[in-house]
Amino acid sequence: MYNGRIDPMEYVNHFNQRMVVHSRNEALLCKVFPSSLGLVAMRWFDGLEEGSINSFQELTRAFGARFVTCSKVPRPPDSLLSMTMGESETLRTYSDRYWEIFNEIDGDFKDVAIRTFRVGLPTEHDLRKSLIRKLAQSMWQLMN
């Protein structure tokens, strides 16, 4: 269901993948597409003027144009450089916050992520000391 948390055109691509066996049936695509929309997008769809959409391509173009501002802009990789664990913050909270930002970055910056996670920990933290002695070689190792 489209809820505005992902890029609208990425959502259309997912919809198209699910409906690939019906890709030549435009009428069906136009009828099924609204059933995958959340409340806000459904209100938009219901508000479309009758006869204003003549094809599935027009529908998806209009959908993308209307909801383009809802898509998240990827964070730059340097967002990780400013991450530090707060004084009263738990390791779990810091880790959750860190991985949330990491997942919003486009590109392959795993090596940077591994190093900046460690640097963001307080110098006296046991995990930081451990990561200095033996640096994690993969994201999987670091997350575990």
N, C-alpha and C positions, 0 to 999 in steps of 0.2 A: 504494500500500500504506500502510495506517495505521501510523505508527511513533511516535505520541505527540507529534509536534512541532507539530501544529496543533490547533486547537480541534476536539473530536470532532464537534460538530454542523456545523461547517464541512465536515468530512470527509464526513459523511452527505449534506450538500447536493451536494458534488461527485459522490458516488456516485449520487445521484438524477439528476443531470444526465446522467451517462454512461448511465444505465439508463432514460431518459425514455420510450423506445419500449415499454418493458416495465412501465411504471408501474402498470398495472392488474393485473398478475400478481404478487400478493403472495407466492405460494409460490416463484416463481422468484427474486424479490428476496431472500427469506430464505435461499435456497440459494446464491445467488451472493455475497451480502454477506461471508460468512466467508472467501471466497477472496481478498478484498482486505485482510485483516488481517495484521499482523505477528505475531511470536511471542507477545508478552505478551497482546495482544488475542485471539489465537487460543486461548491457554490459558484466558482468561476465557470465551470462547464455548464451548469444549469442556466447561467446568465448569458451564454452565447446566443446571439441573435439567430433565429431560425433561418436556415439557408446560407449562413455566413461561412460554413465549412463544407467544402466539396470533395475532400479526399482525406485519407489518413495522414498523408504528408502535411497537408494544411493544418490538420488538428494538432499534430505534434509540433509544428512550427509555432503555432499560436500558443500552445502550452509552454514551450521553451521560452518564448518572448515574455509571457506573463510572469513566469516564475524564475527568470534568470537571476533576479536579485536575491533569491532564496539560496542559491548555491554558495557553498563555502569556498572562500578563496584559500588555496593552499598556503600554509605558513612557509616562510623562508627557513632554510636550514639553520640560520644563525639564531633562531628562536630557542634552540637547545643550549646555546652558549650562555644565555643569561639565567638558566635554570639553576636554582640552588635550593637546598633543603632548609626550610625555615627552622628557627630555634626550637619551637615547641612542636614541630611537625614530626609525625611518625614516618618511618621508612616506607610503610605501606602507602601512606598518603602521597609522599614525594614520588614514589615509584608510579603510582596511578596517574598522577599529574604529568609526570615526565612522558609516560608511554602514550597518553592522550595527545600530547603535542607532537610527539614523534610520528604518530599515525596520521597527522594532518599535514605532514611534509611530503611533497612530491619528490621523487628521485631516490637514488640509492645512496644513502648516507649512513649506512650501518656502522662503518668504522668510526665516524665522527660521533655517532650516538653512544657507542660503547665507551669512548673516552670522556665525553661530556657528562655522562651519567655519573661517573666516578668523581670528576672534578666538582660537581654540584653537591657532593656529600661533604659534611664538615670534616676538617682534617683529622680530628680525633676519632671519627666513627670507625668501628671495627671493619665494616664492609669496605670502606675506602682503603684502609690499610691492606686488607686482603686482596683487593683489586690492583693495588700497586705492586704487591708481591707477584701476583699471577693475573695478568690481564685476560679478561674473557676474550675468546677468539670468535665468538658468534653471538648473535642476539639471543639465541636459545640459552646459551650458557649464562649470559648476563641476567636474563629474566628468571632463571632458576637459581 
